[in-house]
Amino acid sequence: MSFSTWLAFFAASWAISFSPGPGAISAMASGLKYGFKRGFWTTIGLQAGIICQLAIVALGLGALLATSELAFNIVKWVGAAYLVYLGVRQFRTDASPVAVEARGPAHFDIREQITRGYLVNITNPKGTMFLLAVVPQFLNLSQPLPMQYVIIGATLCFTDLVAMSCYTTLAARILRLTRKPRHIRRLNRLFGSVFILAGTVLATLSRHE
């Protein structure tokens, strides 16, 4: 991969990473609930999901989603159901603003947050198909592909890490300015509703869209 090709992908990665979607919603929801330091673990999970999606594309399994209606629908419905589940949980979450305190909520679990971020990305078939459509345009087939995929993965993870950190920070700052339980309750319901909406939209998508 030439430097000019990488530079073009680097520029495209910023647009991809900052595009609103389930990942951004998840990052903001975690920032709202836990603040930046703890909410950042969800972003780590999101990156793991991206790496796994890219590996699926690199192994050629992404083509299965593009050609098999059944495979696409299975992943799509699992992803939609998970987003709705997250929405219901967010909608019903505790309104107490303890997340802004230094110690954070006692029930915080790093593995749960990483898993949550991972599942949000890996159960989104549109993300895999998007990578399947975009990544090959930046590959030089006359050169070894593994290192090119490593470079692409590292670049996309870097830009997405920055983007999701911004979303998490934004929500965390809102949390610090919003101490009243009724305000936090409203924000939780807003994010919960957006999760449910995202799940509903995902469920209505077809493989050809």
ChimeraX commands (.cxc) that place a marker at each C-alpha (Angstrom):
marker #1 position 0.00,0.00,0.00 radius 0.5
marker #1 position 1.44,3.32,-1.09 radius 0.5
marker #1 position 1.52,6.35,1.20 radius 0.5
marker #1 position -0.96,8.23,-1.01 radius 0.5
marker #1 position -3.39,5.30,-0.84 radius 0.5
marker #1 position -3.05,5.12,2.93 radius 0.5
marker #1 position -3.56,8.87,3.18 radius 0.5
marker #1 position -6.80,8.58,1.20 radius 0.5
marker #1 position -8.00,5.79,3.51 radius 0.5
marker #1 position -6.94,7.79,6.56 radius 0.5
marker #1 position -9.10,10.69,5.40 radius 0.5
marker #1 position -12.03,8.37,4.67 radius 0.5
marker #1 position -11.65,6.74,8.09 radius 0.5
marker #1 position -12.42,10.00,9.87 radius 0.5
marker #1 position -15.71,10.32,8.03 radius 0.5
marker #1 position -16.51,6.66,8.73 radius 0.5
marker #1 position -15.65,6.91,12.42 radius 0.5
marker #1 position -17.56,10.10,13.17 radius 0.5
marker #1 position -20.69,8.97,11.32 radius 0.5
marker #1 position -23.52,8.59,13.87 radius 0.5
marker #1 position -24.53,4.99,14.46 radius 0.5
marker #1 position -24.98,2.31,17.13 radius 0.5
marker #1 position -21.33,2.64,18.16 radius 0.5
marker #1 position -21.63,6.35,18.80 radius 0.5
marker #1 position -24.88,5.83,20.71 radius 0.5
marker #1 position -23.24,3.14,22.84 radius 0.5
marker #1 position -20.19,5.32,23.59 radius 0.5
marker #1 position -22.38,8.26,24.62 radius 0.5
marker #1 position -24.65,6.07,26.73 radius 0.5
marker #1 position -21.63,4.70,28.62 radius 0.5
marker #1 position -20.21,8.18,29.09 radius 0.5
marker #1 position -23.55,9.34,30.45 radius 0.5
marker #1 position -23.80,6.47,32.91 radius 0.5
marker #1 position -20.19,6.10,34.08 radius 0.5
marker #1 position -18.25,9.20,33.06 radius 0.5
marker #1 position -15.27,9.13,30.68 radius 0.5
marker #1 position -12.75,6.85,32.44 radius 0.5
marker #1 position -15.16,4.00,33.04 radius 0.5
marker #1 position -17.26,4.59,29.96 radius 0.5
marker #1 position -14.13,4.36,27.80 radius 0.5
marker #1 position -14.10,0.57,28.24 radius 0.5
marker #1 position -17.12,0.38,25.95 radius 0.5
marker #1 position -15.00,2.07,23.28 radius 0.5
marker #1 position -12.36,-0.64,23.71 radius 0.5
marker #1 position -15.06,-3.21,23.02 radius 0.5
marker #1 position -16.16,-1.28,19.94 radius 0.5
marker #1 position -12.61,-1.49,18.57 radius 0.5
marker #1 position -12.54,-5.24,19.19 radius 0.5
marker #1 position -15.73,-5.48,17.16 radius 0.5
marker #1 position -14.19,-3.51,14.29 radius 0.5
marker #1 position -11.11,-5.74,14.26 radius 0.5
marker #1 position -13.33,-8.82,14.18 radius 0.5
marker #1 position -15.43,-7.35,11.35 radius 0.5
marker #1 position -12.28,-6.59,9.35 radius 0.5
marker #1 position -11.01,-10.14,9.97 radius 0.5
marker #1 position -14.32,-11.47,8.64 radius 0.5
marker #1 position -13.86,-9.39,5.49 radius 0.5
marker #1 position -10.21,-10.43,5.12 radius 0.5
marker #1 position -11.09,-14.12,5.40 radius 0.5
marker #1 position -13.73,-13.75,2.74 radius 0.5
marker #1 position -16.59,-14.49,5.11 radius 0.5
marker #1 position -17.99,-11.02,4.54 radius 0.5
marker #1 position -19.03,-12.15,1.08 radius 0.5
marker #1 position -21.36,-14.62,2.78 radius 0.5
marker #1 position -23.37,-11.77,4.25 radius 0.5
marker #1 position -23.46,-10.09,0.85 radius 0.5
marker #1 position -24.72,-13.18,-0.99 radius 0.5
marker #1 position -26.74,-15.09,1.61 radius 0.5
marker #1 position -30.09,-13.65,2.63 radius 0.5
marker #1 position -30.32,-16.11,5.52 radius 0.5
marker #1 position -26.89,-15.25,6.96 radius 0.5
marker #1 position -27.58,-11.53,6.65 radius 0.5
marker #1 position -30.98,-11.81,8.31 radius 0.5
marker #1 position -29.66,-13.89,11.22 radius 0.5
marker #1 position -26.98,-11.34,12.05 radius 0.5
marker #1 position -29.38,-8.45,11.40 radius 0.5
marker #1 position -32.07,-9.71,13.76 radius 0.5
marker #1 position -29.56,-10.60,16.48 radius 0.5
marker #1 position -28.13,-7.09,16.21 radius 0.5
marker #1 position -31.56,-5.44,16.20 radius 0.5
marker #1 position -32.68,-7.43,19.23 radius 0.5
marker #1 position -29.49,-6.54,21.11 radius 0.5
marker #1 position -29.90,-2.81,20.40 radius 0.5
marker #1 position -33.51,-2.91,21.60 radius 0.5
marker #1 position -32.37,-4.79,24.71 radius 0.5
marker #1 position -29.75,-2.11,25.41 radius 0.5
marker #1 position -32.41,0.55,24.86 radius 0.5
marker #1 position -34.78,-0.99,27.38 radius 0.5
marker #1 position -31.97,-1.29,29.94 radius 0.5
marker #1 position -30.91,2.32,29.38 radius 0.5
marker #1 position -34.51,3.49,29.58 radius 0.5
marker #1 position -34.96,1.81,32.94 radius 0.5
marker #1 position -31.52,2.58,34.41 radius 0.5
marker #1 position -31.06,4.25,37.78 radius 0.5
marker #1 position -31.51,8.02,37.72 radius 0.5
marker #1 position -29.08,8.62,40.58 radius 0.5
marker #1 position -26.08,10.75,39.44 radius 0.5
marker #1 position -23.52,8.63,41.31 radius 0.5
marker #1 position -21.59,7.98,38.10 radius 0.5
marker #1 position -19.87,11.34,38.35 radius 0.5
marker #1 position -18.29,10.47,41.68 radius 0.5
marker #1 position -14.68,9.33,41.76 radius 0.5
marker #1 position -15.46,5.78,42.82 radius 0.5
marker #1 position -18.28,5.32,40.34 radius 0.5
marker #1 position -21.19,2.91,40.72 radius 0.5
marker #1 position -20.47,-0.26,42.66 radius 0.5
marker #1 position -21.95,-2.52,39.98 radius 0.5
marker #1 position -19.52,-1.39,37.26 radius 0.5
marker #1 position -17.99,-4.31,35.35 radius 0.5
marker #1 position -15.18,-3.77,32.83 radius 0.5
marker #1 position -15.83,-7.05,31.05 radius 0.5
marker #1 position -19.49,-6.21,30.69 radius 0.5
marker #1 position -18.67,-2.86,29.08 radius 0.5
marker #1 position -16.12,-4.36,26.69 radius 0.5
marker #1 position -18.54,-7.12,25.73 radius 0.5
marker #1 position -21.30,-4.59,25.21 radius 0.5
marker #1 position -19.19,-2.51,22.82 radius 0.5
marker #1 position -18.00,-5.61,20.98 radius 0.5
marker #1 position -21.51,-6.96,20.47 radius 0.5
marker #1 position -22.83,-3.60,19.25 radius 0.5
marker #1 position -20.37,-3.66,16.35 radius 0.5
marker #1 position -20.09,-7.35,15.57 radius 0.5
marker #1 position -23.87,-7.83,15.34 radius 0.5
marker #1 position -24.22,-5.00,12.81 radius 0.5
marker #1 position -24.11,-6.67,9.36 radius 0.5
marker #1 position -24.24,-3.32,7.61 radius 0.5
marker #1 position -20.88,-2.46,9.18 radius 0.5
marker #1 position -19.30,-5.65,7.83 radius 0.5
marker #1 position -20.80,-5.12,4.39 radius 0.5
marker #1 position -19.64,-1.51,4.42 radius 0.5
marker #1 position -16.08,-2.63,5.10 radius 0.5
marker #1 position -16.47,-5.27,2.40 radius 0.5
marker #1 position -17.39,-2.54,-0.09 radius 0.5
marker #1 position -14.80,0.07,0.99 radius 0.5
marker #1 position -11.64,-1.81,2.01 radius 0.5
marker #1 position -10.91,-3.57,-1.34 radius 0.5
marker #1 position -10.68,-0.17,-3.03 radius 0.5
marker #1 position -7.55,0.58,-1.01 radius 0.5
marker #1 position -5.82,-2.79,-1.41 radius 0.5
marker #1 position -2.91,-3.38,-3.75 radius 0.5
marker #1 position -3.43,-6.95,-4.94 radius 0.5
marker #1 position 0.13,-7.16,-6.25 radius 0.5
marker #1 position 1.49,-6.85,-2.71 radius 0.5
marker #1 position 1.01,-9.14,0.34 radius 0.5
marker #1 position -2.47,-8.58,1.76 radius 0.5
marker #1 position -1.97,-9.43,5.47 radius 0.5
marker #1 position 0.17,-6.37,6.21 radius 0.5
marker #1 position -2.24,-4.15,4.26 radius 0.5
marker #1 position -5.13,-5.39,6.38 radius 0.5
marker #1 position -3.08,-4.72,9.52 radius 0.5
marker #1 position -2.43,-1.15,8.37 radius 0.5
marker #1 position -6.09,-0.62,7.48 radius 0.5
marker #1 position -7.24,-2.10,10.78 radius 0.5
marker #1 position -4.82,0.01,12.82 radius 0.5
marker #1 position -5.82,3.16,10.95 radius 0.5
marker #1 position -9.54,2.58,11.33 radius 0.5
marker #1 position -9.19,1.67,15.01 radius 0.5
marker #1 position -7.19,4.84,15.65 radius 0.5
marker #1 position -9.74,7.17,14.05 radius 0.5
marker #1 position -12.65,5.33,15.64 radius 0.5
marker #1 position -10.95,5.41,19.03 radius 0.5
marker #1 position -10.65,9.19,18.76 radius 0.5
marker #1 position -14.22,9.58,17.52 radius 0.5
marker #1 position -15.78,7.36,20.19 radius 0.5
marker #1 position -13.65,9.08,22.86 radius 0.5
marker #1 position -15.14,12.40,21.74 radius 0.5
marker #1 position -18.66,11.00,21.99 radius 0.5
marker #1 position -17.93,9.55,25.43 radius 0.5
marker #1 position -16.40,12.82,26.62 radius 0.5
marker #1 position -19.39,14.79,25.37 radius 0.5
marker #1 position -21.81,12.60,27.31 radius 0.5
marker #1 position -19.59,12.62,30.41 radius 0.5
marker #1 position -19.53,16.41,30.42 radius 0.5
marker #1 position -23.28,16.51,30.09 radius 0.5
marker #1 position -23.44,14.16,33.09 radius 0.5
marker #1 position -21.25,16.46,35.20 radius 0.5
marker #1 position -23.49,19.39,34.41 radius 0.5
marker #1 position -26.66,17.42,35.08 radius 0.5
marker #1 position -26.85,16.48,38.75 radius 0.5
marker #1 position -30.59,16.36,39.23 radius 0.5
marker #1 position -32.05,12.84,39.07 radius 0.5
marker #1 position -34.97,13.91,36.91 radius 0.5
marker #1 position -32.61,15.32,34.29 radius 0.5
marker #1 position -30.52,12.16,34.22 radius 0.5
marker #1 position -33.69,10.10,34.01 radius 0.5
marker #1 position -34.74,12.07,30.95 radius 0.5
marker #1 position -31.33,11.61,29.32 radius 0.5
marker #1 position -31.41,7.88,30.03 radius 0.5
marker #1 position -34.83,7.65,28.45 radius 0.5
marker #1 position -33.59,9.66,25.46 radius 0.5
marker #1 position -30.61,7.35,24.89 radius 0.5
marker #1 position -32.79,4.31,25.54 radius 0.5
marker #1 position -35.25,5.49,22.92 radius 0.5
marker #1 position -32.45,6.12,20.43 radius 0.5
marker #1 position -31.11,2.58,21.00 radius 0.5
marker #1 position -34.57,1.14,20.38 radius 0.5
marker #1 position -34.94,3.32,17.26 radius 0.5
marker #1 position -31.55,2.14,15.97 radius 0.5
marker #1 position -32.58,-1.47,16.52 radius 0.5
marker #1 position -35.86,-0.88,14.71 radius 0.5
marker #1 position -34.11,0.75,11.76 radius 0.5
marker #1 position -31.61,-2.11,11.55 radius 0.5
marker #1 position -34.46,-4.62,11.52 radius 0.5
marker #1 position -36.04,-2.90,8.51 radius 0.5
marker #1 position -32.87,-2.86,6.41 radius 0.5
marker #1 position -32.45,-5.26,3.54 radius 0.5
marker #1 position -29.26,-6.81,2.20 radius 0.5
marker #1 position -29.44,-4.62,-0.92 radius 0.5
marker #1 position -29.70,-1.25,0.84 radius 0.5
marker link #1:1,2 radius 0.2
marker link #1:2,3 radius 0.2
marker link #1:3,4 radius 0.2
marker link #1:4,5 radius 0.2
marker link #1:5,6 radius 0.2
marker link #1:6,7 radius 0.2
marker link #1:7,8 radius 0.2
marker link #1:8,9 radius 0.2
marker link #1:9,10 radius 0.2
marker link #1:10,11 radius 0.2
marker link #1:11,12 radius 0.2
marker link #1:12,13 radius 0.2
marker link #1:13,14 radius 0.2
marker link #1:14,15 radius 0.2
marker link #1:15,16 radius 0.2
marker link #1:16,17 radius 0.2
marker link #1:17,18 radius 0.2
marker link #1:18,19 radius 0.2
marker link #1:19,20 radius 0.2
marker link #1:20,21 radius 0.2
marker link #1:21,22 radius 0.2
marker link #1:22,23 radius 0.2
marker link #1:23,24 radius 0.2
marker link #1:24,25 radius 0.2
marker link #1:25,26 radius 0.2
marker link #1:26,27 radius 0.2
marker link #1:27,28 radius 0.2
marker link #1:28,29 radius 0.2
marker link #1:29,30 radius 0.2
marker link #1:30,31 radius 0.2
marker link #1:31,32 radius 0.2
marker link #1:32,33 radius 0.2
marker link #1:33,34 radius 0.2
marker link #1:34,35 radius 0.2
marker link #1:35,36 radius 0.2
marker link #1:36,37 radius 0.2
marker link #1:37,38 radius 0.2
marker link #1:38,39 radius 0.2
marker link #1:39,40 radius 0.2
marker link #1:40,41 radius 0.2
marker link #1:41,42 radius 0.2
marker link #1:42,43 radius 0.2
marker link #1:43,44 radius 0.2
marker link #1:44,45 radius 0.2
marker link #1:45,46 radius 0.2
marker link #1:46,47 radius 0.2
marker link #1:47,48 radius 0.2
marker link #1:48,49 radius 0.2
marker link #1:49,50 radius 0.2
marker link #1:50,51 radius 0.2
marker link #1:51,52 radius 0.2
marker link #1:52,53 radius 0.2
marker link #1:53,54 radius 0.2
marker link #1:54,55 radius 0.2
marker link #1:55,56 radius 0.2
marker link #1:56,57 radius 0.2
marker link #1:57,58 radius 0.2
marker link #1:58,59 radius 0.2
marker link #1:59,60 radius 0.2
marker link #1:60,61 radius 0.2
marker link #1:61,62 radius 0.2
marker link #1:62,63 radius 0.2
marker link #1:63,64 radius 0.2
marker link #1:64,65 radius 0.2
marker link #1:65,66 radius 0.2
marker link #1:66,67 radius 0.2
marker link #1:67,68 radius 0.2
marker link #1:68,69 radius 0.2
marker link #1:69,70 radius 0.2
marker link #1:70,71 radius 0.2
marker link #1:71,72 radius 0.2
marker link #1:72,73 radius 0.2
marker link #1:73,74 radius 0.2
marker link #1:74,75 radius 0.2
marker link #1:75,76 radius 0.2
marker link #1:76,77 radius 0.2
marker link #1:77,78 radius 0.2
marker link #1:78,79 radius 0.2
marker link #1:79,80 radius 0.2
marker link #1:80,81 radius 0.2
marker link #1:81,82 radius 0.2
marker link #1:82,83 radius 0.2
marker link #1:83,84 radius 0.2
marker link #1:84,85 radius 0.2
marker link #1:85,86 radius 0.2
marker link #1:86,87 radius 0.2
marker link #1:87,88 radius 0.2
marker link #1:88,89 radius 0.2
marker link #1:89,90 radius 0.2
marker link #1:90,91 radius 0.2
marker link #1:91,92 radius 0.2
marker link #1:92,93 radius 0.2
marker link #1:93,94 radius 0.2
marker link #1:94,95 radius 0.2
marker link #1:95,96 radius 0.2
marker link #1:96,97 radius 0.2
marker link #1:97,98 radius 0.2
marker link #1:98,99 radius 0.2
marker link #1:99,100 radius 0.2
marker link #1:100,101 radius 0.2
marker link #1:101,102 radius 0.2
marker link #1:102,103 radius 0.2
marker link #1:103,104 radius 0.2
marker link #1:104,105 radius 0.2
marker link #1:105,106 radius 0.2
marker link #1:106,107 radius 0.2
marker link #1:107,108 radius 0.2
marker link #1:108,109 radius 0.2
marker link #1:109,110 radius 0.2
marker link #1:110,111 radius 0.2
marker link #1:111,112 radius 0.2
marker link #1:112,113 radius 0.2
marker link #1:113,114 radius 0.2
marker link #1:114,115 radius 0.2
marker link #1:115,116 radius 0.2
marker link #1:116,117 radius 0.2
marker link #1:117,118 radius 0.2
marker link #1:118,119 radius 0.2
marker link #1:119,120 radius 0.2
marker link #1:120,121 radius 0.2
marker link #1:121,122 radius 0.2
marker link #1:122,123 radius 0.2
marker link #1:123,124 radius 0.2
marker link #1:124,125 radius 0.2
marker link #1:125,126 radius 0.2
marker link #1:126,127 radius 0.2
marker link #1:127,128 radius 0.2
marker link #1:128,129 radius 0.2
marker link #1:129,130 radius 0.2
marker link #1:130,131 radius 0.2
marker link #1:131,132 radius 0.2
marker link #1:132,133 radius 0.2
marker link #1:133,134 radius 0.2
marker link #1:134,135 radius 0.2
marker link #1:135,136 radius 0.2
marker link #1:136,137 radius 0.2
marker link #1:137,138 radius 0.2
marker link #1:138,139 radius 0.2
marker link #1:139,140 radius 0.2
marker link #1:140,141 radius 0.2
marker link #1:141,142 radius 0.2
marker link #1:142,143 radius 0.2
marker link #1:143,144 radius 0.2
marker link #1:144,145 radius 0.2
marker link #1:145,146 radius 0.2
marker link #1:146,147 radius 0.2
marker link #1:147,148 radius 0.2
marker link #1:148,149 radius 0.2
marker link #1:149,150 radius 0.2
marker link #1:150,151 radius 0.2
marker link #1:151,152 radius 0.2
marker link #1:152,153 radius 0.2
marker link #1:153,154 radius 0.2
marker link #1:154,155 radius 0.2
marker link #1:155,156 radius 0.2
marker link #1:156,157 radius 0.2
marker link #1:157,158 radius 0.2
marker link #1:158,159 radius 0.2
marker link #1:159,160 radius 0.2
marker link #1:160,161 radius 0.2
marker link #1:161,162 radius 0.2
marker link #1:162,163 radius 0.2
marker link #1:163,164 radius 0.2
marker link #1:164,165 radius 0.2
marker link #1:165,166 radius 0.2
marker link #1:166,167 radius 0.2
marker link #1:167,168 radius 0.2
marker link #1:168,169 radius 0.2
marker link #1:169,170 radius 0.2
marker link #1:170,171 radius 0.2
marker link #1:171,172 radius 0.2
marker link #1:172,173 radius 0.2
marker link #1:173,174 radius 0.2
marker link #1:174,175 radius 0.2
marker link #1:175,176 radius 0.2
marker link #1:176,177 radius 0.2
marker link #1:177,178 radius 0.2
marker link #1:178,179 radius 0.2
marker link #1:179,180 radius 0.2
marker link #1:180,181 radius 0.2
marker link #1:181,182 radius 0.2
marker link #1:182,183 radius 0.2
marker link #1:183,184 radius 0.2
marker link #1:184,185 radius 0.2
marker link #1:185,186 radius 0.2
marker link #1:186,187 radius 0.2
marker link #1:187,188 radius 0.2
marker link #1:188,189 radius 0.2
marker link #1:189,190 radius 0.2
marker link #1:190,191 radius 0.2
marker link #1:191,192 radius 0.2
marker link #1:192,193 radius 0.2
marker link #1:193,194 radius 0.2
marker link #1:194,195 radius 0.2
marker link #1:195,196 radius 0.2
marker link #1:196,197 radius 0.2
marker link #1:197,198 radius 0.2
marker link #1:198,199 radius 0.2
marker link #1:199,200 radius 0.2
marker link #1:200,201 radius 0.2
marker link #1:201,202 radius 0.2
marker link #1:202,203 radius 0.2
marker link #1:203,204 radius 0.2
marker link #1:204,205 radius 0.2
marker link #1:205,206 radius 0.2
marker link #1:206,207 radius 0.2
marker link #1:207,208 radius 0.2
marker link #1:208,209 radius 0.2
view
